[in-house]
Amino acid sequence: MSVLKVIEILGNSTVSFEDAVQNIINEASKTVKSIKSVYLQDMQVTVNDNQISAYRVNAKVTFAIMDIAE
């Protein structure tokens, strides 16, 4: 049986939403092991001179904190 924990993380990118999510995974994986999923809660962009300048993602990252053998 697994016990899971969820943390909320904000990520951004100047490239794309997908890159913003990958940045979240890359940074979280430095201190969090066994990431199971990423739930995208909110997405937004910032605009300068009528052009998208940054992509922002609010995500919930789920990871295992304990593995108990049955």
C-alpha positions in Angstrom: 0.0 0.0 0.0 1.3 3.5 -0.8 0.8 6.7 1.1 0.8 9.7 -1.1 1.3 13.4 -0.5 0.2 16.4 -2.6 2.1 19.7 -2.8 1.2 22.8 -4.8 3.9 24.4 -7.0 3.9 27.4 -9.3 6.1 27.2 -12.4 6.8 29.3 -15.4 8.5 29.3 -18.8 9.1 31.7 -21.7 8.7 28.8 -24.1 5.3 27.0 -23.5 2.9 25.5 -20.9 4.5 22.1 -21.4 7.9 23.6 -20.6 6.5 25.2 -17.5 5.2 21.8 -16.3 8.6 20.2 -17.1 10.3 22.9 -15.1 8.0 22.1 -12.1 8.9 18.4 -12.4 12.6 19.1 -12.8 12.8 21.4 -9.7 10.5 19.2 -7.6 12.5 16.1 -8.4 15.6 17.6 -6.8 14.0 17.1 -3.3 11.0 14.9 -3.9 11.3 11.3 -4.9 8.7 9.0 -6.5 6.6 11.7 -8.3 3.4 9.9 -9.5 1.4 12.7 -11.2 1.0 16.4 -11.9 -2.5 17.9 -11.9 -2.7 21.3 -13.7 -4.9 23.5 -11.6 -4.5 26.8 -13.4 -2.7 28.1 -16.4 -2.1 31.7 -17.4 0.1 33.9 -19.6 1.7 37.3 -19.2 1.6 39.6 -22.2 3.9 42.4 -23.3 3.4 44.4 -26.5 0.5 42.1 -27.6 2.9 39.0 -27.4 3.0 36.2 -24.9 6.1 36.8 -22.7 5.6 34.0 -20.1 3.6 30.9 -19.5 2.6 30.2 -15.8 1.2 27.0 -14.4 -0.2 26.3 -10.9 0.1 22.5 -10.4 -0.4 19.9 -7.7 2.3 17.3 -7.6 1.6 13.9 -6.1 4.3 11.7 -4.8 4.7 8.6 -2.6 6.0 9.2 0.9 5.8 5.6 2.2 5.7 2.1 0.6 4.3 -0.5 3.0 4.4 -4.1 2.0 1.1 -5.9 2.6 
